[in-house]
Amino acid sequence: WNTSFKGGAHKLLLRNLQHDWKEQKLSSHPNYSNHVAILQSSGYGKSRTAHEMSGLIFTIPINVRSSEDNSGGAYPPPDASLADVFAGIDSRVSAKQWDYYYLVLFSFIFYGVEKRIKYLVKENAFSITASGERERREQFASQWKAHLEDRTARDSLYKDIACVVRSSFLLRHLLSESHSKYSSGCGGTAISIRR
């Protein structure tokens, strides 16, 4: 990951995702979610390609690989706190409860990321100088990517989110509660805005 990325696979991946999204919106089932699976053996560049693409479009990267899998030299390292939260639901719950768990989980992730971005913008950590809309989006995406490349920043964000998720499920503070109550058990702050 410390060498220059060669080729244009990241741009091709983005074009394919954008094409599929446009096609899906025009289809007879426009409300289906847009996702893609990237399948290949270990070490062929799946994560690196997605990482490079994140400099072109805003991305929330989450590596849910088990920490045990990392012992064999797999890279990048897992986001252990969120991986634990993703795996934290009891396997005996109903399909509807699974759906609800993940809906709430992703709402917390999006909320936490939004708070972090607002903090970074307020602190002038992001500087958007490009004039064109596409260039501005890419500049923002690139700066967010750089922020998350700082492992301390990324870990603190994901640990804060995981803490809020754990306490909210233990105490049944879900979407019906105000965001100010999401902090129960997390040191008195809602999603932390630390860098």
Disulfide bonds with the S-S distance in Angstrom:
Cys163-Cys186 2.20
